[in-house]
Amino acid sequence: MVSSRPNRLGDISVNHVAVMARTLRSRGHDPGPWLARYRVSRRLLNTPGARISIPRFMRMGHAAIQMTEEPALGIDFGRHTRMTDLGLAGMAAASAPSLGEALETLVRYERLMSTNSRGQSHTTHTADGGLHAVFYSISPYNRYNCFVVDSILAGWVALLRELGGPATQPSAVTIEYAGPANSEPHAEWFQCPIQFDAPQNRIELHPETAAQRNRLAQNALFQELCQHCETERQRLIWGQSTTERVREAIARRMGSTPPSMHAVALALGTTEWGLRRALEQEGMTYRSLLDRTRRELAEDYVRGTPLSFSDIASLVGFANPSAFHGAFRRWYGCSPGRYRRRYGMAR
C-alpha cells in the first residue's frame, strides 16, 4: 500500500499554480480542465499557505507545455509573476531600498513559498559590489523540470523590472541544463549573455544595478515586513522536531554516499553526542532515521518523477542500481519498475 505522508522531495505554494493558470488564460487556454486533472480546486488556490508537492507541480508544468506546444513556457510563467504572487517575501522585497536588497530578500525567505529536499537558493556578493542570486533546482534535468528553472529566474527578472523599470536587466544568466533547440525566448526576455550547461542556475547583477534605488522603496515597511518574514521562517524551522530537522538535513546531503552523523550534526550546529541525545529523547536513532529517509526519498523519486532507476540509485545513496533494486524489493515487496507502474504519478 502506498503511504499518505508528505512528499519528501519538497513542496511549493499554490500561488505558483495560479501564475501558470494566468499564463494559460493569456494564451487563450481554459485552465479549468487542467487544474481539475491535477486536483487543484478554486478553494485550494484561495487557501492561505496551501502547497502542492514538487512532483505534482512539475507534472502540471509539463502538461501546460504540451497544451501550448511551447517548450519555453517557463519564461512566460516568469513574465506573468507579480510581487503579490510571491507572498510575504514578495511584498517585503517590493519595499526594499535597492534592487539588490529586493532580490536578496526574495531568496533569503524562499522557504516561505517552497521547500526543496535537495538544496536551497542563496545569494553572494562580488568583490566589486555586484550580486549573484543562485536558484537550487532538483536535478538531473528532464522534460519535467527545466521549466521550473526558467520560471524562477524569469520571475526574479520580472520583479527587478517592476521595481527598477522595464530597462532593468541582469549582466549575465547561467543555467544548469543543456541549451534548448530554440533559446530565442530566453535571449529576448533576459537581454543579456546566457550560458547553458553551467555549474549553477544564476542571475548576475552589475554593481550599479544591485545598488539602484527601488522606485517603490519604503524603508520602515521593509523593516517591518522582514521582521514578519523572519518570524515565519523561524517558526517553520524551529517548529520542527529534531527528527524532522535531521531528516531534512539528511535529504539535502544524500548522494552516492549517505551523509555521516558528523556531517549532519555540523550542519545543525551541534555535536554527534548532542544530536544522538536529542534523537534518543524522541525515540529515534540516526541510523534508523537515515534508513527511513532513504526509503521515503526512493519512493517519492520512483512515484513522482520520470528519472531512471540508475539516477535514483545515485540520488539516494546506493553505489549501483542492483543494490538499489535489492533494497527497494525489501522495502516495498516489488521492483521499482512494478511500483512505478502501479503507483507512479499518483500525487
SVG drawing of the C-alpha trace seen along z (x, -y; Angstrom):
<svg xmlns="http://www.w3.org/2000/svg" viewBox="-13 -56 50 65">
<polyline fill="none" stroke="black" stroke-width="0.4" points="0.0,0.0 1.2,-3.5 1.8,-6.0 -0.1,-9.3 2.8,-11.2 4.1,-14.5 6.3,-14.2 10.0,-14.3 11.1,-15.9 9.6,-19.2 6.5,-21.4 5.6,-24.7 2.9,-27.4 -0.2,-27.2 0.5,-30.8 2.8,-29.5 0.0,-27.3 -2.2,-30.5 0.6,-32.1 0.6,-29.1 -3.2,-29.3 -3.0,-33.0 -0.4,-32.4 -2.5,-29.7 -5.5,-32.1 -3.4,-34.8 -2.7,-32.3 -6.3,-31.5 -6.5,-28.3 -9.1,-27.4 -7.1,-26.3 -10.1,-24.7 -9.8,-21.1 -6.0,-21.3 -6.5,-22.3 -9.1,-19.6 -6.9,-16.9 -4.3,-17.6 -6.9,-18.1 -6.3,-21.8 -9.6,-23.4 -10.5,-27.1 -10.8,-26.6 -7.2,-25.3 -5.9,-28.2 -7.6,-30.6 -6.4,-28.8 -3.6,-30.8 -0.4,-28.8 -1.6,-26.0 1.1,-24.0 1.4,-21.0 4.2,-18.6 7.1,-19.4 6.5,-16.4 2.8,-17.4 3.9,-20.9 6.4,-19.6 3.8,-17.4 1.4,-20.3 4.1,-22.4 4.9,-19.7 1.2,-19.3 0.9,-23.0 3.8,-22.9 2.2,-20.1 -1.1,-22.0 0.5,-25.2 3.2,-23.4 5.7,-26.0 8.9,-24.4 9.9,-27.8 6.6,-28.3 8.6,-28.7 9.8,-32.0 6.2,-33.1 5.4,-31.9 8.1,-34.1 6.9,-37.0 3.4,-36.7 4.7,-36.6 3.7,-39.5 5.0,-40.6 1.8,-39.6 2.3,-36.1 5.5,-35.8 3.7,-36.1 5.0,-37.9 8.6,-37.7 7.5,-39.3 5.9,-42.2 9.0,-42.7 11.2,-42.6 8.9,-45.2 9.7,-47.7 13.4,-47.1 15.8,-50.1 17.6,-48.8 17.2,-46.2 20.0,-44.1 18.3,-44.0 15.0,-43.2 16.4,-40.1 18.3,-39.1 15.2,-39.3 13.2,-37.2 15.9,-34.5 16.5,-34.7 12.9,-33.9 12.4,-31.3 11.3,-28.8 8.1,-30.8 7.0,-29.8 8.7,-26.5 10.9,-23.8 13.3,-21.6 14.7,-18.5 17.9,-18.7 19.1,-22.2 18.3,-25.9 18.8,-29.0 21.3,-31.7 23.0,-35.0 26.6,-36.1 28.2,-39.5 31.1,-40.0 34.2,-42.0 33.1,-44.9 29.6,-45.2 27.7,-43.0 25.2,-40.4 24.8,-36.7 21.4,-35.0 21.6,-31.2 18.5,-29.1 18.7,-25.4 16.7,-23.0 16.2,-19.2 18.3,-17.5 19.2,-15.6 17.2,-17.6 14.4,-16.2 11.3,-17.4 9.5,-17.8 11.8,-20.2 13.6,-22.6 10.6,-24.9 11.0,-25.4 14.4,-27.0 13.1,-29.2 10.1,-30.3 12.0,-31.2 14.9,-33.0 12.5,-34.9 10.3,-35.7 13.2,-37.2 13.9,-39.4 10.2,-40.4 10.4,-41.6 13.5,-43.6 11.9,-45.3 8.8,-46.1 10.9,-47.8 13.6,-49.3 11.9,-49.9 11.5,-47.9 15.1,-48.5 16.5,-46.7 18.4,-43.6 20.9,-41.2 24.5,-41.3 24.6,-37.6 22.5,-34.4 23.7,-30.9 21.5,-27.8 22.4,-24.3 20.6,-22.3 21.8,-21.9 20.8,-24.5 17.4,-24.1 16.8,-23.7 15.5,-27.3 16.9,-29.7 15.4,-32.8 12.7,-33.2 15.5,-33.3 17.5,-35.8 14.5,-38.1 13.5,-38.0 16.8,-38.3 18.5,-40.6 22.0,-39.6 24.6,-36.8 23.2,-33.4 25.3,-30.3 23.6,-26.9 25.1,-23.7 26.6,-25.8 27.5,-24.8 24.7,-26.9 21.3,-28.5 22.3,-32.1 21.2,-35.7 24.2,-38.1 23.6,-41.8 26.1,-44.5 27.2,-46.6 25.2,-49.6 22.1,-47.5 22.4,-45.9 22.7,-49.4 20.0,-51.0 17.2,-52.5 14.0,-50.7 11.3,-53.1 8.8,-51.5 11.3,-51.7 9.7,-52.3 12.3,-51.6 10.0,-51.4 7.7,-49.0 10.6,-47.0 12.0,-46.5 8.5,-45.6 7.9,-43.0 11.3,-41.5 10.6,-41.0 7.4,-39.2 9.2,-37.1 12.0,-36.1 9.4,-35.2 7.6,-33.0 10.9,-31.4 12.0,-30.7 8.6,-29.2 8.9,-26.8 12.4,-25.8 12.1,-25.6 8.6,-24.3 10.1,-21.1 11.1,-18.3 14.8,-17.3 13.7,-14.2 12.3,-16.4 15.3,-18.7 17.7,-15.8 15.6,-14.2 15.7,-17.4 19.5,-17.7 20.0,-14.1 17.8,-14.6 19.8,-17.6 23.1,-15.8 22.1,-12.5 24.1,-11.5 26.1,-8.5 27.4,-8.2 24.9,-8.7 25.8,-11.6 27.5,-10.8 26.1,-11.7 29.1,-14.0 28.2,-16.0 24.6,-16.3 25.4,-17.4 27.8,-20.0 25.1,-21.3 22.7,-21.7 25.2,-23.4 25.7,-20.7 27.9,-17.7 27.4,-14.0 26.9,-13.4 24.3,-16.2 22.5,-15.0 22.4,-11.4 20.9,-12.5 18.3,-14.8 17.2,-12.0 17.1,-9.5 14.7,-11.8 12.3,-11.4 12.8,-7.7 14.9,-7.8 18.4,-6.8 20.4,-8.4 20.8,-5.0 17.1,-4.3 16.3,-7.9 18.9,-7.6 17.3,-4.4 13.8,-5.8 14.8,-8.9 16.4,-6.9 13.4,-4.7 11.0,-7.7 13.1,-9.6 13.4,-6.5 9.6,-6.0 9.0,-9.7 11.5,-9.6 10.0,-6.4 6.4,-7.5 6.7,-11.2 9.4,-11.6 10.4,-10.0 14.1,-9.6 15.9,-6.4 16.4,-3.9 20.1,-4.3 19.8,-8.1 17.6,-7.4 20.1,-4.9 22.8,-7.5 20.5,-10.2 19.5,-8.0 23.0,-6.8 23.5,-3.4 26.7,-2.5 25.0,-0.8 21.5,-0.1 21.4,3.5 21.9,2.6 19.1,0.1 16.8,2.7 17.5,5.1 16.8,2.6 13.6,1.4 12.3,5.0 12.9,5.4 11.1,2.1 8.1,2.5 7.9,6.1 8.3,5.5 10.7,4.0 10.9,0.2 9.5,0.7 6.4,2.5 5.9,0.0 6.1,-2.9 3.6,-1.2 1.2,-0.7 1.5,-4.0 3.5,-6.3 2.4,-9.9 -0.2,-9.3 0.0,-12.6"/>
</svg>
